[in-house]
């Protein structure tokens, strides 16, 4: 993973609300969650949740799937594994 992509992933998770959203999506597993569900659980406005999910999607840590008028978000294990591998690579001095 390039340094820029690593920085994007870390920045996406570096904001407390985004980390909380990400943790909820990990807990939701393959079923994922809709922004409205996440908003209700965190007592936030739907549009704020949608806004904060976008950097997680851009970083490849979360996927989105449109179903009609709804969007389902899921944690992306491949993106998470890439970020973890990049962190390990940096920590080992490569």
MMTF fields as JSON, N, C-alpha, C and O atoms, coordinates in Angstrom:
{
  "mmtfVersion": "1.0.0",
  "mmtfProducer": "UNKNOWN",
  "numBonds": 375,
  "numAtoms": 376,
  "numGroups": 94,
  "numChains": 1,
  "numModels": 1,
  "chainsPerModel": [1],
  "groupsPerChain": [94],
  "chainIdList": ["A"],
  "bondAtomList": [4, 2, 8, 6, 12, 10, 16, 14, 20, 18, 24, 22, 28, 26, 32, 30, 36, 34, 40, 38, 44, 42, 48, 46, 52, 50, 56, 54, 60, 58, 64, 62, 68, 66, 72, 70, 76, 74, 80, 78, 84, 82, 88, 86, 92, 90, 96, 94, 100, 98, 104, 102, 108, 106, 112, 110, 116, 114, 120, 118, 124, 122, 128, 126, 132, 130, 136, 134, 140, 138, 144, 142, 148, 146, 152, 150, 156, 154, 160, 158, 164, 162, 168, 166, 172, 170, 176, 174, 180, 178, 184, 182, 188, 186, 192, 190, 196, 194, 200, 198, 204, 202, 208, 206, 212, 210, 216, 214, 220, 218, 224, 222, 228, 226, 232, 230, 236, 234, 240, 238, 244, 242, 248, 246, 252, 250, 256, 254, 260, 258, 264, 262, 268, 266, 272, 270, 276, 274, 280, 278, 284, 282, 288, 286, 292, 290, 296, 294, 300, 298, 304, 302, 308, 306, 312, 310, 316, 314, 320, 318, 324, 322, 328, 326, 332, 330, 336, 334, 340, 338, 344, 342, 348, 346, 352, 350, 356, 354, 360, 358, 364, 362, 368, 366, 372, 370],
  "bondOrderList": [1, 1, 1, 1, 1, 1, 1, 1, 1, 1, 1, 1, 1, 1, 1, 1, 1, 1, 1, 1, 1, 1, 1, 1, 1, 1, 1, 1, 1, 1, 1, 1, 1, 1, 1, 1, 1, 1, 1, 1, 1, 1, 1, 1, 1, 1, 1, 1, 1, 1, 1, 1, 1, 1, 1, 1, 1, 1, 1, 1, 1, 1, 1, 1, 1, 1, 1, 1, 1, 1, 1, 1, 1, 1, 1, 1, 1, 1, 1, 1, 1, 1, 1, 1, 1, 1, 1, 1, 1, 1, 1, 1, 1],
  "groupList": [{"groupName": "UNK", "atomNameList": ["N", "CA", "C", "O"], "elementList": ["N", "C", "C", "O"], "formalChargeList": [0, 0, 0, 0], "bondAtomList": [1, 0, 2, 1, 3, 2], "bondOrderList": [1, 1, 2], "singleLetterCode": "X", "chemCompType": "L-PEPTIDE LINKING"}],
  "groupTypeList": [0, 0, 0, 0, 0, 0, 0, 0, 0, 0, 0, 0, 0, 0, 0, 0, 0, 0, 0, 0, 0, 0, 0, 0, 0, 0, 0, 0, 0, 0, 0, 0, 0, 0, 0, 0, 0, 0, 0, 0, 0, 0, 0, 0, 0, 0, 0, 0, 0, 0, 0, 0, 0, 0, 0, 0, 0, 0, 0, 0, 0, 0, 0, 0, 0, 0, 0, 0, 0, 0, 0, 0, 0, 0, 0, 0, 0, 0, 0, 0, 0, 0, 0, 0, 0, 0, 0, 0, 0, 0, 0, 0, 0, 0],
  "groupIdList": [1, 2, 3, 4, 5, 6, 7, 8, 9, 10, 11, 12, 13, 14, 15, 16, 17, 18, 19, 20, 21, 22, 23, 24, 25, 26, 27, 28, 29, 30, 31, 32, 33, 34, 35, 36, 37, 38, 39, 40, 41, 42, 43, 44, 45, 46, 47, 48, 49, 50, 51, 52, 53, 54, 55, 56, 57, 58, 59, 60, 61, 62, 63, 64, 65, 66, 67, 68, 69, 70, 71, 72, 73, 74, 75, 76, 77, 78, 79, 80, 81, 82, 83, 84, 85, 86, 87, 88, 89, 90, 91, 92, 93, 94],
  "secStructList": [7, 7, 2, 2, 2, 2, 2, 2, 2, 2, 2, 2, 2, 6, 1, 2, 2, 2, 2, 2, 2, 2, 2, 2, 2, 2, 2, 2, 4, 4, 4, 7, 3, 3, 2, 2, 2, 2, 2, 2, 2, 2, 6, 7, 7, 2, 2, 2, 2, 2, 2, 2, 2, 2, 2, 2, 2, 2, 6, 6, 1, 3, 3, 3, 3, 3, 3, 6, 6, 3, 3, 3, 3, 3, 3, 7, 2, 2, 2, 2, 2, 2, 2, 2, 2, 2, 2, 2, 2, 2, 2, 6, 6, 7],
  "xCoordList": [0.853, 0.0, 0.893, 1.851, 0.575, 1.345, 1.145, 0.142, 2.118, 2.046, 0.807, 0.177, 0.452, -0.735, -2.007, -2.865, -2.127, -3.314, -3.353, -4.422, -2.203, -2.126, -2.596, -3.362, -2.14, -2.539, -4.04, -4.669, -4.612, -6.059, -6.83, -7.808, -6.393, -7.065, -6.977, -7.962, -5.807, -5.636, -6.415, -6.982, -6.44, -7.201, -8.693, -9.393, -9.178, -10.598, -10.97, -12.042, -10.103, -10.38, -9.981, -10.351, -9.232, -8.717, -9.74, -9.456, -10.905, -11.969, -12.874, -13.339, -13.135, -13.888, -15.248, -15.6, -16.004, -17.311, -17.146, -17.9, -16.171, -15.935, -15.485, -15.89, -14.659, -14.226, -15.433, -15.546, -16.318, -17.526, -18.411, -18.933, -18.579, -19.365, -18.722, -19.408, -17.411, -16.692, -16.871, -17.11, -16.758, -16.941, -18.346, -18.522, -19.34, -20.723, -20.886, -21.599, -20.221, -20.318, -19.593, -20.054, -18.479, -17.79, -18.716, -18.837, -19.365, -20.276, -21.482, -22.018, -21.916, -23.075, -22.747, -23.655, -21.479, -21.069, -21.513, -21.59, -21.803, -22.139, -23.509, -23.795, -24.343, -25.641, -25.477, -26.266, -24.464, -24.245, -25.315, -26.069, -25.368, -26.346, -26.627, -25.799, -27.813, -28.224, -27.845, -27.759, -27.617, -27.276, -28.315, -27.964, -29.575, -30.628, -30.532, -30.779, -30.175, -30.003, -28.824, -28.907, -27.728, -26.553, -26.853, -26.43, -27.581, -27.934, -28.769, -28.546, -29.728, -30.586, -29.781, -29.993, -28.858, -28.058, -27.12, -26.822, -26.66, -25.705, -26.357, -25.677, -27.673, -28.428, -27.864, -27.56, -27.742, -27.215, -28.178, -29.09, -27.97, -28.77, -28.287, -27.092, -29.233, -28.947, -27.896, -26.963, -28.038, -27.107, -25.69, -24.723, -25.554, -24.231, -23.557, -22.36, -24.326, -23.798, -23.361, -22.264, -24.2, -23.865, -22.588, -21.734, -22.472, -21.287, -20.024, -18.999, -20.084, -18.907, -18.603, -17.493, -19.554, -19.287, -18.464, -17.721, -18.589, -17.915, -16.391, -15.811, -15.714, -14.257, -13.869, -12.818, -14.709, -14.435, -14.561, -13.79, -15.535, -15.699, -14.511, -13.937, -14.15, -13.036, -11.723, -10.871, -11.561, -10.35, -10.38, -9.385, -11.516, -11.635, -11.914, -11.841, -12.232, -12.493, -13.947, -14.283, -14.806, -16.246, -16.722, -16.231, -17.68, -18.303, -19.738, -20.334, -20.27, -21.672, -22.361, -21.779, -23.608, -24.415, -25.792, -26.503, -26.153, -27.462, -28.51, -28.346, -29.594, -30.765, -31.979, -32.569, -32.337, -33.438, -33.053, -32.083, -33.821, -33.554, -32.625, -32.202, -32.316, -31.494, -30.055, -29.784, -29.155, -27.758, -27.376, -27.642, -26.753, -26.272, -24.755, -24.071, -24.246, -22.805, -22.307, -22.971, -21.123, -20.491, -19.008, -18.386, -18.448, -17.0, -16.401, -16.942, -15.296, -14.65, -13.406, -12.374, -13.487, -12.347, -11.083, -9.977, -11.233, -10.059, -9.352, -8.127, -10.111, -9.519, -8.88, -7.818, -9.53, -8.994, -7.691, -6.718, -7.671, -6.455, -5.314, -4.163, -5.624, -4.588, -4.023, -2.813, -4.902, -4.443, -3.577, -2.527, -4.015, -3.245, -1.888, -0.875, -1.858, -0.595, 0.343, 1.549, -0.218, 0.605, 1.179, 2.332, 0.381, 0.876, 1.997, 3.003, 1.816, 2.861, 4.12, 5.235, 3.934, 5.068, 5.851, 7.082, 5.133, 5.773, 6.48, 7.598, 5.838, 6.427, 7.644, 8.483, 7.758, 8.915, 10.049, 11.1, 9.817, 10.868, 10.986, 11.996, 9.984, 10.038, 9.573, 9.559],
  "yCoordList": [-1.178, 0.0, 1.234, 1.324, 2.158, 3.39, 4.226, 4.098, 5.078, 5.942, 6.821, 7.037, 7.33, 8.192, 7.435, 7.967, 6.196, 5.406, 5.036, 5.0, 4.768, 4.483, 5.697, 5.564, 6.871, 8.105, 8.347, 8.796, 8.055, 8.229, 7.301, 7.713, 6.056, 5.095, 5.485, 5.404, 5.905, 6.314, 7.589, 7.73, 8.514, 9.752, 9.458, 10.073, 8.519, 8.169, 7.604, 7.904, 6.799, 6.2, 7.119, 6.878, 8.162, 9.044, 9.998, 10.669, 10.065, 10.925, 10.046, 9.008, 10.433, 9.568, 9.085, 7.924, 9.941, 9.517, 8.457, 7.484, 8.647, 7.655, 6.329, 5.269, 6.379, 5.141, 4.431, 3.208, 5.185, 4.607, 3.981, 2.882, 4.666, 4.122, 2.843, 1.853, 2.871, 1.703, 0.519, -0.605, 0.764, -0.297, -0.883, -2.095, -0.03, -0.521, -1.381, -2.384, -0.983, -1.765, -3.102, -4.113, -3.118, -4.387, -5.3, -6.487, -4.749, -5.533, -6.025, -7.094, -5.265, -5.648, -6.817, -7.488, -7.065, -8.181, -8.024, -6.913, -9.148, -9.132, -8.517, -8.15, -8.406, -7.752, -6.263, -5.66, -5.67, -4.24, -3.431, -3.953, -2.161, -1.262, -0.089, 0.301, 0.449, 1.644, 2.869, 2.782, 4.005, 5.205, 5.568, 6.025, 5.363, 5.668, 4.81, 5.289, 3.552, 2.661, 3.107, 3.138, 3.451, 3.921, 5.234, 5.445, 6.103, 7.396, 7.201, 7.869, 6.288, 6.032, 5.474, 5.871, 4.553, 3.956, 4.96, 4.858, 5.927, 6.904, 8.244, 9.191, 8.315, 9.538, 10.731, 11.789, 10.509, 11.524, 11.736, 10.938, 12.809, 13.052, 12.149, 11.889, 11.684, 10.791, 11.381, 10.683, 12.661, 13.264, 13.371, 13.309, 13.527, 13.567, 12.199, 12.107, 11.156, 9.796, 9.531, 9.023, 9.868, 9.669, 10.434, 9.916, 11.641, 12.472, 11.79, 11.775, 11.233, 10.628, 9.225, 8.729, 8.583, 7.285, 7.419, 6.505, 8.537, 8.699, 8.572, 7.908, 9.172, 8.969, 7.512, 7.056, 6.791, 5.371, 4.564, 3.636, 4.927, 4.28, 4.647, 3.779, 5.924, 6.38, 5.701, 5.465, 5.391, 4.728, 3.225, 2.542, 2.699, 1.272, 0.439, -0.789, 1.099, 0.386, -0.03, -0.896, 0.595, 0.333, 0.258, 0.985, -0.623, -0.694, -0.187, -0.185, 0.235, 0.651, -0.074, -0.295, -0.44, -1.139, -0.493, -0.451, 0.007, 0.626, -0.441, -1.315, -0.349, -1.219, -0.312, 0.102, -0.014, 0.923, 2.296, 2.897, 2.785, 4.103, 4.03, 5.059, 2.825, 2.654, 2.282, 1.738, 2.584, 2.197, 1.388, 1.791, 0.248, -0.605, -0.452, -0.579, -0.182, -0.053, -1.259, -1.748, -1.73, -2.865, -2.58, -1.922, -3.075, -3.034, -3.911, -4.971, -3.475, -4.183, -4.901, -4.263, -6.215, -6.944, -6.83, -6.807, -6.758, -6.641, -5.313, -5.276, -4.229, -2.918, -2.851, -2.254, -3.464, -3.483, -4.279, -3.862, -5.421, -6.235, -5.497, -5.593, -4.767, -3.988, -2.897, -2.669, -2.235, -1.2, -1.801, -1.255, -2.919, -3.582, -4.037, -3.872, -4.599, -5.051, -3.878, -3.981, -2.76, -1.57, -1.043, -0.613, -1.077, -0.642, -1.549, -1.078, -2.839, -3.79, -3.591, -3.7, -3.303, -3.059, -1.826, -1.831, -0.777, 0.451, 0.184, 0.653, -0.562, -0.804, -1.705, -1.683, -2.509, -3.378, -2.713, -3.312, -1.464, -0.693, -0.886, -0.498, -1.476, -1.669, -0.458, -0.462],
  "zCoordList": [0.0, 0.0, 0.0, 0.769, -0.85, -0.924, 0.334, 1.036, 0.595, 1.775, 1.75, 2.786, 0.575, 0.47, 0.848, 1.554, 0.379, 0.687, 2.162, 2.772, 2.723, 4.152, 4.944, 5.899, 4.549, 5.232, 5.117, 6.075, 3.964, 3.765, 4.694, 5.318, 4.784, 5.659, 7.118, 7.852, 7.533, 8.927, 9.234, 10.317, 8.278, 8.481, 8.595, 9.4, 7.787, 7.838, 9.201, 9.727, 9.767, 11.075, 12.229, 13.378, 11.921, 12.967, 13.561, 14.554, 12.977, 13.497, 14.362, 13.892, 15.613, 16.534, 16.022, 16.229, 15.368, 14.86, 13.774, 13.729, 12.912, 11.856, 12.439, 11.962, 13.458, 14.104, 14.714, 14.628, 15.319, 15.904, 14.831, 15.021, 13.718, 12.608, 12.083, 11.829, 11.923, 11.438, 12.394, 11.951, 13.683, 14.67, 14.597, 14.716, 14.404, 14.272, 13.022, 13.04, 11.937, 10.706, 10.848, 10.317, 11.548, 11.81, 12.607, 12.302, 13.622, 14.455, 13.659, 13.953, 12.656, 11.834, 10.907, 10.417, 10.665, 9.825, 8.387, 7.861, 7.759, 6.34, 6.048, 4.908, 7.061, 6.856, 6.614, 5.887, 7.215, 7.07, 7.776, 8.597, 7.449, 8.071, 7.14, 6.317, 7.301, 6.566, 7.395, 8.62, 6.741, 7.486, 8.554, 9.641, 8.238, 9.206, 10.455, 11.561, 10.284, 11.434, 12.291, 13.519, 11.622, 12.351, 13.067, 14.204, 12.394, 12.989, 14.248, 15.258, 14.184, 15.338, 16.51, 17.655, 16.225, 17.287, 17.949, 19.139, 17.163, 17.681, 18.018, 18.413, 17.859, 18.126, 17.335, 17.885, 16.028, 15.126, 13.967, 13.751, 13.231, 12.039, 10.908, 10.765, 10.117, 8.997, 8.06, 7.661, 7.704, 6.751, 7.316, 6.558, 8.622, 9.246, 9.142, 8.871, 9.357, 9.242, 7.8, 7.568, 6.85, 5.439, 5.07, 4.351, 5.556, 5.294, 5.827, 5.144, 7.023, 7.643, 7.119, 7.311, 6.47, 5.868, 4.588, 4.231, 3.903, 2.615, 2.692, 1.833, 3.671, 3.75, 4.014, 3.562, 4.74, 4.992, 3.698, 3.457, 2.878, 1.571, 0.673, 0.015, 0.648, -0.19, 0.193, -0.663, 1.466, 1.941, 1.706, 1.946, 1.235, 0.981, 2.216, 2.17, 3.32, 4.568, 4.706, 5.514, 3.911, 3.934, 2.495, 1.632, 2.239, 0.919, 1.029, 2.106, -0.091, -0.123, -1.263, -2.325, -1.024, -2.024, -2.062, -1.058, -3.229, -3.386, -3.636, -4.487, -2.871, -3.052, -3.172, -2.174, -4.413, -4.621, -4.101, -4.561, -3.139, -2.566, -1.352, -0.825, -0.92, 0.271, -0.087, -1.158, 0.822, 0.674, 1.906, 3.038, 1.669, 2.744, 2.801, 1.785, 3.976, 4.181, 4.959, 5.872, 4.579, 5.248, 5.432, 4.597, 6.523, 6.674, 5.583, 5.268, 5.012, 3.918, 4.446, 4.655, 4.664, 5.226, 4.376, 4.916, 3.065, 2.191, 2.443, 2.565, 2.521, 2.796, 4.171, 4.346, 5.137, 6.505, 6.53, 7.159, 5.85, 5.806, 5.118, 5.546, 4.062, 3.37, 4.281, 4.316, 5.009, 5.928, 7.03, 7.368, 7.584, 8.643, 8.114, 8.793, 6.926, 6.338, 6.094, 6.317, 5.635, 5.405, 6.711, 6.761, 7.757, 9.066, 9.559, 10.089, 9.381, 9.784, 8.953, 9.462, 7.684, 6.803, 7.246, 7.248, 7.619, 8.098, 9.42, 9.633, 10.303, 11.628, 11.551, 12.45, 10.479, 10.354, 9.578, 9.353, 9.173, 8.502, 7.01, 6.423, 6.371, 4.91, 4.16, 2.929]
}
